[in-house]
Amino acid sequence: MGGLRNDRPRQGGHFHLGIALPARNTLIKVLTILPLQDWWLTPELYLRRPPAHYPEWRLDKLLKRKAEQGVKIYVVVYKEVRLSHP
């Protein structure tokens, strides 16, 4: 199973937008368990642009919808980045 990592070279602000669509498509298909882990995770992350037109695609709102559908959500946020990425 492929990950959500973007294997293309970073291109300024386009890198973050490059992973938003695959992440969004994966998150909406989850039916039972949703494990999330990152060294930096913010609930204000928008998975669809522009944010003013798609407020329902903010990460916290999407996670709330998934929880209301019965999906179990597990979140791990790393404190020590150097220990999590050897």
FIKOLZA-1660 file (N, C-alpha, C; in steps of 0.1 Angstrom, whole numbers, plus 5000, padded with zeros to 4 digits):
% residues 86
   i   px   py   pz ch aa at
   1 5008 4988 5000  A  M  N
   1 5000 5000 5000  A  M CA
   1 5009 5012 5000  A  M  C
   2 5006 5022 4991  A  G  N
   2 5014 5034 4990  A  G CA
   2 5011 5043 5001  A  G  C
   3 5021 5051 5005  A  G  N
   3 5019 5062 5015  A  G CA
   3 5014 5075 5009  A  G  C
   4 5014 5085 5017  A  L  N
   4 5009 5098 5013  A  L CA
   4 5021 5107 5010  A  L  C
   5 5033 5102 5011  A  R  N
   5 5045 5110 5009  A  R CA
   5 5046 5114 4994  A  R  C
   6 5050 5126 4992  A  N  N
   6 5051 5131 4978  A  N CA
   6 5066 5129 4974  A  N  C
   7 5068 5120 4964  A  D  N
   7 5082 5117 4960  A  D CA
   7 5088 5127 4950  A  D  C
   8 5080 5137 4946  A  R  N
   8 5086 5147 4937  A  R CA
   8 5094 5157 4945  A  R  C
   9 5104 5164 4939  A  P  N
   9 5112 5173 4946  A  P CA
   9 5103 5185 4952  A  P  C
  10 5107 5190 4963  A  R  N
  10 5099 5201 4968  A  R CA
  10 5100 5213 4959  A  R  C
  11 5089 5220 4958  A  Q  N
  11 5088 5232 4949  A  Q CA
  11 5081 5243 4956  A  Q  C
  12 5088 5248 4966  A  G  N
  12 5082 5259 4974  A  G CA
  12 5069 5255 4981  A  G  C
  13 5059 5263 4980  A  G  N
  13 5046 5261 4986  A  G CA
  13 5038 5250 4980  A  G  C
  14 5042 5245 4968  A  H  N
  14 5035 5234 4962  A  H CA
  14 5037 5221 4969  A  H  C
  15 5047 5219 4977  A  F  N
  15 5049 5206 4983  A  F CA
  15 5038 5202 4992  A  F  C
  16 5034 5212 5001  A  H  N
  16 5023 5209 5010  A  H CA
  16 5010 5206 5003  A  H  C
  17 5007 5214 4993  A  L  N
  17 4995 5212 4985  A  L CA
  17 4995 5199 4977  A  L  C
  18 5007 5194 4974  A  G  N
  18 5008 5181 4967  A  G CA
  18 5003 5169 4975  A  G  C
  19 5004 5170 4988  A  I  N
  19 5000 5158 4996  A  I CA
  19 4985 5160 5001  A  I  C
  20 4980 5172 5000  A  A  N
  20 4966 5174 5005  A  A CA
  20 4956 5166 4998  A  A  C
  21 4956 5165 4985  A  L  N
  21 4946 5157 4978  A  L CA
  21 4947 5142 4981  A  L  C
  22 4958 5136 4980  A  P  N
  22 4959 5122 4984  A  P CA
  22 4955 5119 4998  A  P  C
  23 4959 5128 5007  A  A  N
  23 4955 5127 5021  A  A CA
  23 4940 5128 5023  A  A  C
  24 4934 5138 5016  A  R  N
  24 4919 5140 5017  A  R CA
  24 4912 5127 5012  A  R  C
  25 4916 5123 5000  A  N  N
  25 4909 5111 4994  A  N CA
  25 4910 5099 5003  A  N  C
  26 4922 5097 5009  A  T  N
  26 4924 5085 5018  A  T CA
  26 4915 5087 5031  A  T  C
  27 4915 5099 5037  A  L  N
  27 4908 5101 5049  A  L CA
  27 4893 5099 5048  A  L  C
  28 4887 5103 5036  A  I  N
  28 4873 5102 5035  A  I CA
  28 4868 5087 5032  A  I  C
  29 4878 5078 5029  A  K  N
  29 4875 5064 5026  A  K CA
  29 4876 5056 5039  A  K  C
  30 4882 5061 5049  A  V  N
  30 4884 5053 5062  A  V CA
  30 4870 5049 5068  A  V  C
  31 4869 5036 5072  A  L  N
  31 4856 5032 5077  A  L CA
  31 4858 5027 5092  A  L  C
  32 4869 5023 5097  A  T  N
  32 4870 5017 5110  A  T CA
  32 4880 5024 5119  A  T  C
  33 4893 5024 5115  A  I  N
  33 4904 5030 5124  A  I CA
  33 4912 5040 5115  A  I  C
  34 4915 5051 5121  A  L  N
  34 4923 5061 5115  A  L CA
  34 4935 5065 5124  A  L  C
  35 4947 5059 5121  A  P  N
  35 4958 5063 5129  A  P CA
  35 4966 5074 5122  A  P  C
  36 4968 5085 5129  A  L  N
  36 4976 5096 5124  A  L CA
  36 4988 5098 5132  A  L  C
  37 5000 5100 5126  A  Q  N
  37 5012 5103 5134  A  Q CA
  37 5020 5113 5126  A  Q  C
  38 5026 5123 5133  A  D  N
  38 5033 5133 5127  A  D CA
  38 5041 5140 5138  A  D  C
  39 5051 5148 5134  A  W  N
  39 5059 5156 5143  A  W CA
  39 5053 5169 5145  A  W  C
  40 5044 5173 5136  A  W  N
  40 5037 5186 5137  A  W CA
  40 5023 5184 5130  A  W  C
  41 5013 5185 5138  A  L  N
  41 5000 5183 5133  A  L CA
  41 4991 5194 5139  A  L  C
  42 4984 5201 5130  A  T  N
  42 4975 5212 5135  A  T CA
  42 4961 5209 5131  A  T  C
  43 4951 5212 5139  A  P  N
  43 4937 5210 5135  A  P CA
  43 4932 5220 5125  A  P  C
  44 4940 5231 5123  A  E  N
  44 4936 5241 5114  A  E CA
  44 4941 5239 5100  A  E  C
  45 4946 5227 5097  A  L  N
  45 4951 5223 5084  A  L CA
  45 4939 5221 5074  A  L  C
  46 4939 5228 5063  A  Y  N
  46 4929 5227 5053  A  Y CA
  46 4933 5217 5042  A  Y  C
  47 4925 5208 5039  A  L  N
  47 4928 5197 5029  A  L CA
  47 4922 5201 5015  A  L  C
  48 4916 5212 5014  A  R  N
  48 4911 5217 5001  A  R CA
  48 4912 5232 5001  A  R  C
  49 4916 5237 4990  A  R  N
  49 4919 5251 4988  A  R CA
  49 4909 5257 4978  A  R  C
  50 4905 5270 4980  A  P  N
  50 4908 5279 4990  A  P CA
  50 4900 5277 5003  A  P  C
  51 4905 5279 5014  A  P  N
  51 4898 5276 5027  A  P CA
  51 4885 5283 5029  A  P  C
  52 4884 5295 5024  A  A  N
  52 4871 5302 5025  A  A CA
  52 4860 5296 5018  A  A  C
  53 4863 5288 5007  A  H  N
  53 4852 5281 5000  A  H CA
  53 4849 5267 5005  A  H  C
  54 4858 5261 5013  A  Y  N
  54 4857 5248 5017  A  Y CA
  54 4860 5246 5032  A  Y  C
  55 4852 5253 5041  A  P  N
  55 4855 5252 5055  A  P CA
  55 4853 5238 5061  A  P  C
  56 4845 5230 5054  A  E  N
  56 4843 5216 5059  A  E CA
  56 4855 5207 5057  A  E  C
  57 4865 5211 5050  A  W  N
  57 4877 5203 5047  A  W CA
  57 4888 5207 5057  A  W  C
  58 4885 5214 5068  A  R  N
  58 4895 5216 5078  A  R CA
  58 4897 5203 5085  A  R  C
  59 4910 5200 5089  A  L  N
  59 4913 5187 5095  A  L CA
  59 4904 5184 5107  A  L  C
  60 4902 5193 5116  A  D  N
  60 4894 5190 5128  A  D CA
  60 4880 5187 5125  A  D  C
  61 4874 5194 5115  A  K  N
  61 4860 5191 5111  A  K CA
  61 4859 5178 5104  A  K  C
  62 4869 5174 5096  A  L  N
  62 4869 5161 5089  A  L CA
  62 4870 5150 5100  A  L  C
  63 4879 5151 5109  A  L  N
  63 4880 5141 5120  A  L CA
  63 4868 5140 5128  A  L  C
  64 4861 5151 5131  A  K  N
  64 4848 5150 5138  A  K CA
  64 4838 5143 5130  A  K  C
  65 4837 5145 5117  A  R  N
  65 4827 5138 5109  A  R CA
  65 4830 5123 5109  A  R  C
  66 4843 5119 5108  A  K  N
  66 4847 5105 5108  A  K CA
  66 4844 5099 5122  A  K  C
  67 4846 5106 5133  A  A  N
  67 4843 5101 5146  A  A CA
  67 4828 5099 5147  A  A  C
  68 4820 5108 5142  A  E  N
  68 4805 5106 5143  A  E CA
  68 4800 5094 5134  A  E  C
  69 4809 5090 5125  A  Q  N
  69 4805 5078 5116  A  Q CA
  69 4810 5066 5123  A  Q  C
  70 4816 5067 5135  A  G  N
  70 4821 5055 5142  A  G CA
  70 4835 5051 5140  A  G  C
  71 4843 5059 5133  A  V  N
  71 4857 5056 5131  A  V CA
  71 4865 5060 5144  A  V  C
  72 4874 5050 5148  A  K  N
  72 4882 5052 5159  A  K CA
  72 4895 5060 5154  A  K  C
  73 4898 5071 5161  A  I  N
  73 4909 5080 5156  A  I CA
  73 4920 5079 5167  A  I  C
  74 4932 5076 5163  A  Y  N
  74 4944 5076 5171  A  Y CA
  74 4954 5086 5166  A  Y  C
  75 4958 5095 5175  A  V  N
  75 4968 5105 5170  A  V CA
  75 4981 5104 5179  A  V  C
  76 4992 5104 5172  A  V  N
  76 5005 5104 5179  A  V CA
  76 5013 5116 5173  A  V  C
  77 5017 5125 5182  A  V  N
  77 5025 5136 5178  A  V CA
  77 5038 5135 5185  A  V  C
  78 5049 5134 5176  A  Y  N
  78 5062 5133 5181  A  Y CA
  78 5067 5145 5188  A  Y  C
  79 5074 5143 5200  A  K  N
  79 5080 5155 5206  A  K CA
  79 5095 5156 5201  A  K  C
  80 5101 5145 5200  A  E  N
  80 5115 5145 5196  A  E CA
  80 5117 5141 5181  A  E  C
  81 5118 5150 5172  A  V  N
  81 5118 5147 5158  A  V CA
  81 5131 5138 5155  A  V  C
  82 5142 5141 5161  A  R  N
  82 5154 5134 5158  A  R CA
  82 5153 5119 5162  A  R  C
  83 5145 5116 5172  A  L  N
  83 5143 5102 5176  A  L CA
  83 5134 5095 5167  A  L  C
  84 5124 5102 5161  A  S  N
  84 5114 5095 5153  A  S CA
  84 5119 5093 5139  A  S  C
  85 5129 5100 5134  A  H  N
  85 5134 5099 5121  A  H CA
  85 5150 5097 5121  A  H  C
  86 5154 5085 5123  A  P  N
  86 5168 5082 5124  A  P CA
  86 5176 5085 5112  A  P  C
% end
